[in-house]
Amino acid sequence: MLKITQQRDAASESTSLILEGRLGGPWVEELHSCWRQMAVSQQARTVIELTGVTFVDAEGKALLIQMWQQGAQLHAVGCLTRCIVEEITKAGRAGSSRSSRKDKKEGS
């Protein structure tokens, strides 16, 4: 099961998708549907909050890659999700000259 909570922060002009549970199986399509609806309705910065995620399958990871390439920021603190986010961000965004904020900070 996957719980998806959308939270708008007017101060930072961003929207967060807070995920809790397992990002796998039918829940990947549920998140994809939510992401498509958000993309149509707004142009604000989007943060995908992965702190509560306990499992990510290959399809879930592919969706996170797609979301990141479309401009979403991925936030993770646990070992599993941090590792996945690092793998995704090291590949770099399509059409971008930088690979991640972490790399930029290390190079400064």
N, C-alpha and C positions, 0 to 999 in steps of 0.2 A: 504494500500500500504506500502511496505517496500523497502527502498533504502539500498543497501549493497555496501560499498566501501572498497576495499582491499588496504591497505597502508603498504609498506615495510619500515622499519627503519633499515638501514644498520649499524648505530652506535650501536644500542642495539641488533642487530641481531634478531629482532622480526618482526612479521607481525600482523597488526591490521585489524580486520573486524569492520568497523564503520557502525552501524545500525541506521537507522532513520525511524520512523513511527511505524506501527503496526506489531508485531510479532504474527500473528494468521492466521488461515485458510491456503490458498494456499502459503502464504509467508513463512510458516514454512518449507515446502518442498523445496522452493527455497534456503533458508539458509542452509538446510541440504545438498543439492546438492553442494553448494559452499564450505561447510565444508569438504565434501568428496573429492572434487578436491584438496583442500589445503592439506589435510592429505596425499594424494598420492604424491604430488609434493615437499613437504618440511618437514624438521624436526625442523624448527626454533620455538621459543616460539611464541605463538599466544595469542593476547589480543582481547577479544570481547568487543567492546566499545558500551555500552548500553545507553549513555547519551541522545541520540535523540529518544529513544524508548518511545512511548506514551501508549502502550497496549501490554500485553502478555497473550495469552490464555494458557490453560492447555497443549496443544501440544507444544507450544512455550517454556514453562517452562521445559517440558520433554527434549526437544532438548538442552536447555541450560545446564541441568543437565548432559546429555550425553557428551556434549562438554567439560564441566568442568572436568568430570571424565577422559576424554582422555587428559587432561593436559592444556586446555585453561584457561587463566586468565580472569575473568569477571570484568569489570569496569563499575560502575554505580554511578551517583550522585543524581538523583531525588528520591523522596520518594518511588514511585512504584518500580522502578528497584533496588534500594538499598535494599528494603525489600525482593524482590525475590532473589537477590544475597546472602543475609544473610541466607535465608532459605536453599539455595542450599549448601553453604559452611559449614554450621553447621553440615550437614550430614556427611561430610568428603569424601575424595576420596577413591575409591575402591583400597584396597591394600596399603593405606597410613596410617602412624601413626599420622599425624597431620591433623587438619580439615581445617584450613585456615591461611593465613598470619596474619590476624587480631588477631586470637587467639594466635598465636605464639608471636606477639608483646606484647599482654597483659600479657602473662606469663613470659616475660623476666624481 
